[in-house]
Amino acid sequence: MSNPIATREQAEFEELALRVLADPRMQEVIEDRRKYWLEKAQPNAEMREAFETKYDEVVFGAIIWSLNSDPERPAVVTISRIPHQLDGQHIPGSRWGLDNPDSVYRVIPISGDERYVIRGRVSQPRLSENYFTLWDDRMGTVDVLDGKSLTLDADGRFEIFVDSDPAGDRANHIRSAPGAKEFYIRDVIADWSAERPNELSIEPLGGAPAKPAATFDEQVAAAQEMLTRNIDNTMRWNAQATEKRVNAFDFTIDRDSDGALRNQIYVMGHFDVGDDRAMIIEVGLGGAGYFLAPITNIWGTTNDIVHRTSSLNLTQVDNAGDDTLTLVLSKRDPGVWNWLDPCDMGTGILTLRWAEFADGRPGEGFGAKGRVVDLADLPRELGEGHRTVTPEERAEQQRARAESYLWRVAEG
């Protein structure tokens, strides 16, 4: 199967986003919001340095998402990508909003008054998590379909009907409503080397568009508006962690509103380990079939997720399989396999994610606890039974990680 992200449709949106990015009116708003965000955030020196690259991603993420907003001309567009090449052109990354490095995020605009059919083909092996979430204009869930429940033909293909009627005898159906605005589709790639996102397309069933397509001026204005909104949302979401105790996990998200995924539980915290300390994170899985620990910066993006272990899921950690695991977060390599690497920054945000509970809800032992120790004392504080690595083994871990990820930015 070819890379399902690298469609001609995706390329056209990325090329159009470059045109919007270059427009002087867009550049003016980008500079204005740059000053605004820096003044509001008052970052430390490490975060200020990170801003120079991460802000570019937040900007491009707002542009490319805003361009796919016409429910009469819906497209399947992937957002929250890392920087990549397209026909020799540099395409900025588009990560923002506490992105999950395991997820392929795709958006499709719809109208709650119209009918659509989403067609696709599942990948093999099947995804760890796959949700078709229909949102309203406030990122609240109107309806959601678990991809594991899809009825497929012999070739793994499917059709999902989208309208405001009851499902009736239609096996794959998402019930819309007047306030429905767009699909936010998450294909969670737990095993980066083996799993691939589903193929997807959409067809509106209401006939020819009744309204003209957006002009370029309107597209620029929509991108300006979304950039402002996304910056404000990022600061608001960050505050859920940063206004709590440091080096603790005091904020739990268990909802299907404000962009959160139904059936997934998030626990947030922020850390400050400096140069010579480590945070030992003890995780209780509570029966979860999926768990992820990703580090983000205060600009709402992950850091180097390709070449460094700045996120870890259950396929990437070493654990005893007893429904618990231990992670170590430190600025310097602690010499253990389960190193959460903050990419040369002693501060940041953690948004731990649990999902796919056997009984639908977390079981006994669910949760996370963190404690900070001096890096020199880590072996004693950590105790026995944790896999250690040499510098050569770390380099191989990082090499294999990068190799397993980079298909996502391959062309064609």
Sequence and secondary structure as in RCSB ss.txt:
>XXXX:A:sequence
MSNPIATREQAEFEELALRVLADPRMQEVIEDRRKYWLEKAQPNAEMREAFETKYDEVVFGAIIWSLNSDPERPA
VVTISRIPHQLDGQHIPGSRWGLDNPDSVYRVIPISGDERYVIRGRVSQPRLSENYFTLWDDRMGTVDVLDGKSL
TLDADGRFEIFVDSDPAGDRANHIRSAPGAKEFYIRDVIADWSAERPNELSIEPLGGAPAKPAATFDEQVAAAQE
MLTRNIDNTMRWNAQATEKRVNAFDFTIDRDSDGALRNQIYVMGHFDVGDDRAMIIEVGLGGAGYFLAPITNIWG
TTNDIVHRTSSLNLTQVDNAGDDTLTLVLSKRDPGVWNWLDPCDMGTGILTLRWAEFADGRPGEGFGAKGRVVDL
ADLPRELGEGHRTVTPEERAEQQRARAESYLWRVAEG
>XXXX:A:secstr
   TT  HHHHHHHHHHHHHHHSHHHHHHHHHHHHHHHHHH   HHHHHHHHHHHHHHHHHHHHHHHS  TTS  
 EEES   EEETTEEE     SS  TTEEEEEEE  TTS EEEEEE  SS  SEEEEEEEETTS EEEEEEGGG 
   TTSEEEEEEESS  TT SSEEE  TTEEEEEEEEE SSTTT    EEEEEESS S SS    HHHHHHHHHH
HHHHHHHHHHHHHHHHHTS BTS  EEE  SSTT  TTEEEEEEEEE TTTEEEEEEEE TTEEEEEEEEE TTS
 B  TTTS SEEETTTS   SSSEEEEEEESS  SBSSEE  SS SEEEEEEEEEEETTSS  TT EEEEEEEEG
GGHHHHH SS  B  HHHHHHHHHHHHHHHGGGG   
